[in-house]
Amino acid sequence: MWTQLPFGEGLRAALGPPRGPRRLESSPRSRVWRVELAGTPAVVKQLVAGPGAEERYAREVAALRIASRAEPAVVPALLGTDPGERVLVLAHVDHRPPPREWIVGYAKALARLHATGVPADAGLLPAWSGPTQGDADSFLHLAETLGVTVAPGVPAELTALVGRLDRAGGHALLHGDPCPGNDLHTRGGVTFIDFEQASLGNGLTELAYVRIGFPTCWCVTKAAPALLDRAETAYRTTWKALTGTDPEADLTDACAGWLLRGDALVERARRGTVDHLARIPDHDWTWGTVSARQRLAHRLGVVAGMTADRPGLRGLHTVSTDLRRAMAARWPSLGPVPADRP
């Protein structure tokens, strides 16, 4: 039954019998319950059977074990697992509404999460994969479709950008989907949950979320520039304090990479199905708090601002500026993304 708690004999032997199971809201890819174990609240999560379920389960378990190195904790304690049923048992985390300037604490916790990864973790999780040449080509095709002139040197700029992102490497533990809602705000800081897309790579690909507008997430926000600066400074300072090094790679490249990815305009179940950038001229659709065209216009504005004086990306600056202007002229009712999370 869909409502039956998947708590087998092995988990019962290790953790005792669960009491008072209560279903919690979750994505279609998982089923989640709150239970009591020896009078202490815990969470039982089962990944629903289907394509990719075994891999997502393995990623989540590996990521939670790597992240458990952080002190204070940035993830719930992993109390038990049942690989055969794709079940995890986690400590329950009491959380509360985030503060107004939540992205500062979020960025600090994100750095602490990322810093738990070490070179010896290679192979425990897949390496992060960035935008492809196909993504770059789709982006330029969209620009031309909307009447934007693409200078001869721009395709080579984007090819070089894709190459830099592919070579960025890194061993940071990346959450994979560090969205509002996957961050639990507690008295002690931020705790992250739902690591089904975790990978190893360069942390700036996820620090970019706060500036580019949470590209893989249902909710998009645009923070004030001063708040963004505080969040990014908190990340860099925390990372250096923990690792002794400055973050490698380039935040501008990371944000530009998210701009190219049409799959970052739709929810996970629809990714990898069609060229979503090619749909923009004739279709708009809502996912979460904004429409696809709003998401794209916001990213164009961010990248245009970041690349204005950036050698090697000045052509992208011009295309981003002109494409955003073309979208505003074509769809004058296109509004800005929200300043605050729901």
C-alpha positions in Angstrom: 0.0 0.0 0.0 1.1 3.6 -0.7 0.5 4.5 3.0 2.3 1.5 4.5 5.4 2.5 6.4 8.5 0.8 4.9 10.3 -0.1 8.1 11.6 -3.6 7.8 13.0 -6.0 10.4 16.6 -4.8 9.9 15.6 -1.2 10.7 13.5 -2.4 13.6 16.4 -4.4 15.0 18.7 -1.4 14.8 16.4 1.4 15.7 13.4 -0.1 17.5 9.8 -0.1 16.4 8.5 3.2 14.9 5.5 4.8 16.6 2.8 7.2 15.3 3.8 7.4 11.6 2.4 10.4 9.8 2.8 11.1 6.1 4.5 14.4 5.2 4.4 16.4 2.0 7.0 15.3 -0.6 7.8 15.2 -4.3 6.3 12.5 -6.5 9.7 10.8 -6.4 9.6 10.0 -2.7 7.3 9.1 0.2 8.1 10.6 3.6 6.8 10.0 7.1 7.4 11.4 10.5 7.7 8.8 13.2 8.8 8.4 16.8 11.7 6.2 17.7 12.1 5.6 21.4 10.3 8.8 22.0 12.5 10.8 19.6 11.1 12.2 16.3 12.6 10.9 13.1 11.9 11.0 9.4 11.5 8.0 7.1 12.1 8.6 3.4 11.5 6.1 0.7 12.4 6.8 -2.9 9.6 5.6 -5.2 10.6 2.8 -7.7 11.2 4.0 -11.2 13.9 5.0 -13.7 16.9 6.4 -11.9 15.6 5.6 -8.4 18.5 3.4 -7.4 21.0 6.0 -8.5 19.2 8.8 -6.7 19.1 6.7 -3.5 22.8 5.9 -3.7 23.6 9.6 -4.3 21.6 10.7 -1.3 23.2 8.1 1.1 26.7 8.9 -0.1 26.1 12.7 0.2 24.7 12.4 3.7 27.7 10.4 4.8 30.1 12.9 3.4 28.3 15.9 4.8 28.2 14.3 8.2 31.8 15.5 8.6 30.6 19.0 9.2 30.5 20.4 12.8 28.0 21.8 13.6 25.9 19.7 11.3 24.6 20.9 8.0 22.5 17.8 7.3 20.2 15.6 9.4 21.9 12.6 11.0 21.5 9.4 9.0 20.2 6.9 11.5 19.7 3.9 9.2 19.2 2.6 5.7 17.5 -0.2 3.8 19.0 -0.2 0.3 16.7 -3.0 -0.9 13.6 -0.8 -0.2 15.5 2.5 -1.0 14.7 3.8 2.6 16.6 6.3 4.7 15.9 7.0 8.4 16.9 10.5 9.4 16.9 12.6 12.5 14.1 15.0 12.5 15.1 18.7 12.3 12.9 21.4 13.8 12.8 24.3 11.5 11.2 27.8 11.5 10.5 30.5 8.9 13.7 31.9 7.4 14.8 35.4 8.4 14.4 38.2 5.9 18.1 38.2 5.0 18.1 34.4 4.8 20.6 34.1 1.9 23.5 35.2 4.1 23.1 32.2 6.5 22.2 30.0 3.5 25.5 30.9 1.7 27.6 30.3 4.8 26.0 26.9 5.3 26.4 26.1 1.6 30.1 26.7 1.9 30.3 24.5 5.0 28.5 21.7 3.1 30.7 22.1 0.1 33.9 22.0 2.2 33.0 18.5 3.5 34.1 17.0 0.2 37.7 16.0 -0.1 39.8 14.6 -3.1 39.5 11.1 -1.6 35.8 11.2 -2.2 36.3 10.8 -6.0 34.1 8.0 -7.2 31.6 8.1 -4.3 29.5 10.5 -6.3 29.3 11.5 -10.0 31.3 14.5 -11.2 29.1 17.6 -11.8 28.2 18.1 -15.4 27.8 21.5 -16.9 26.2 23.0 -20.0 27.0 21.4 -23.3 27.9 22.8 -26.8 24.3 21.9 -27.7 23.1 24.3 -24.9 25.3 27.1 -26.3 24.0 26.5 -29.8 20.4 26.6 -28.6 20.9 29.8 -26.8 22.4 31.5 -29.9 19.6 30.1 -32.0 17.0 31.7 -29.7 18.8 35.0 -29.9 18.7 35.0 -33.7 15.1 33.9 -33.7 14.1 36.9 -31.6 16.0 39.2 -34.0 19.3 39.6 -32.1 22.5 39.9 -34.1 25.1 37.5 -33.0 28.6 38.8 -33.8 31.0 36.3 -35.4 33.1 35.8 -32.3 30.3 34.9 -29.9 30.0 31.2 -30.8 33.7 30.8 -30.0 33.2 32.6 -26.7 30.5 30.2 -25.7 32.5 27.2 -26.7 35.4 28.4 -24.6 33.0 29.0 -21.7 31.6 25.5 -21.9 35.2 24.2 -21.9 36.1 26.2 -18.8 33.1 24.9 -16.9 33.9 21.4 -18.0 37.5 21.7 -16.8 36.6 23.5 -13.5 36.8 20.2 -11.6 36.8 20.4 -7.9 35.9 18.0 -5.0 33.2 20.1 -3.2 30.1 18.2 -2.2 27.4 19.8 -4.3 23.8 19.4 -3.2 22.5 19.3 -6.7 19.2 21.1 -6.0 19.9 23.6 -3.2 16.5 25.3 -3.4 14.4 27.2 -1.0 12.5 24.3 0.8 15.6 22.1 0.8 17.1 24.4 3.3 15.7 24.1 6.9 16.4 27.2 9.0 17.0 26.3 12.6 18.2 28.1 15.7 21.7 26.7 15.0 21.8 27.6 11.3 20.8 26.0 8.0 20.3 22.3 7.5 20.1 20.9 4.0 17.9 18.0 2.9 17.1 16.0 -0.3 20.4 15.0 -1.9 19.1 12.9 -4.7 21.1 15.0 -7.3 24.3 15.3 -5.3 27.6 15.4 -7.1 31.2 16.5 -6.7 32.5 19.6 -8.4 33.2 23.3 -8.0 31.2 25.1 -5.3 30.8 28.3 -7.3 28.3 26.4 -9.5 25.9 26.4 -6.5 27.0 29.8 -5.0 25.7 31.1 -8.3 22.2 30.2 -7.3 21.7 33.3 -5.1 22.6 35.7 -7.9 21.2 33.9 -11.0 17.9 33.2 -9.2 17.9 29.5 -8.1 17.9 28.0 -11.6 16.8 24.4 -10.7 14.1 25.6 -8.3 10.4 26.2 -8.3 10.9 29.6 -6.6 13.0 32.3 -8.0 14.2 35.4 -6.1 16.2 38.5 -6.8 18.0 39.8 -3.8 19.2 43.4 -3.4 22.8 43.9 -4.6 24.1 44.7 -1.1 22.5 41.5 0.3 24.0 39.5 -2.6 27.5 40.9 -1.8 27.1 39.9 1.9 26.0 36.4 1.0 28.9 35.9 -1.5 31.4 37.3 1.0 30.0 34.9 3.7 30.5 32.0 1.4 34.0 32.9 0.4 35.1 33.7 3.9 33.6 30.5 5.3 35.2 28.3 2.5 38.6 29.8 3.1 38.4 29.4 6.9 37.6 25.7 6.4 39.9 24.8 3.5 42.7 27.4 3.7 42.2 28.3 0.1 40.1 30.8 -2.0 37.3 29.3 -4.1 38.6 28.3 -7.5 37.0 29.0 -10.9 34.8 32.0 -11.7 31.4 33.1 -10.5 30.7 34.9 -13.7 31.3 31.7 -15.7 29.1 29.8 -13.3 26.2 32.3 -13.8 26.7 32.3 -17.6 26.6 28.6 -17.6 23.2 28.5 -16.0 21.9 31.0 -18.6 22.7 28.6 -21.4 20.8 25.7 -19.9 17.3 25.4 -21.3 16.6 22.5 -18.9 16.8 25.0 -16.1 13.5 26.5 -17.2 11.5 23.4 -16.3 11.0 21.1 -13.4 13.1 18.0 -13.1 10.7 15.5 -14.7 10.7 17.6 -18.0 14.4 18.0 -18.3 16.2 16.3 -21.2 13.0 15.9 -23.2 13.1 18.8 -25.7 15.0 22.0 -26.4 13.1 24.3 -24.0 14.9 27.5 -25.2 13.5 26.8 -28.6 9.9 26.9 -27.1 10.4 30.4 -25.7 9.4 32.4 -28.9 6.0 30.7 -29.2 5.2 29.5 -25.7 5.4 30.6 -22.1 4.7 28.4 -19.1 4.6 28.8 -15.4 6.7 26.7 -13.0 6.5 27.7 -9.4 6.5 31.5 -8.7 7.4 32.8 -12.2 7.1 32.0 -15.9 9.8 30.6 -18.1 10.2 34.0 -19.9 10.6 35.7 -16.6 13.3 33.3 -15.5 15.2 33.8 -18.7 14.9 37.6 -18.7 16.2 37.7 -15.1 19.2 35.5 -16.0 19.9 37.6 -19.0 20.0 40.8 -16.9 22.3 39.1 -14.3 24.8 37.9 -16.9 24.7 41.1 -18.9 25.7 43.0 -15.8 28.4 40.6 -14.8 30.0 40.4 -18.3 30.1 44.1 -19.1 33.9 44.4 -18.5 34.8 40.7 -18.6 37.4 39.8 -21.3 36.4 36.8 -23.2 32.7 37.3 -22.6 32.0 40.7 -24.0 30.2 39.2 -27.0 27.9 37.3 -24.5 27.3 40.6 -22.7 26.1 42.2 -25.9 23.9 39.2 -26.8 22.4 39.1 -23.3 21.7 42.8 -23.3 20.1 42.8 -26.7 18.1 39.6 -26.1 16.7 40.9 -22.8 15.7 44.2 -24.6 14.1 42.2 -27.4 12.1 40.1 -24.9 10.9 43.3 -23.2 9.8 44.8 -26.5 8.0 41.6 -27.6 6.4 40.9 -24.3 6.0 44.3 -22.5 4.0 42.8 -19.6 6.9 40.6 -18.6 7.5 41.5 -14.9 10.5 41.1 -12.6 11.0 38.0 -10.5 10.0 38.4 -6.8 12.4 39.9 -4.3 11.4 37.5 -1.5 10.9 33.8 -1.2 7.3 32.6 -0.6 
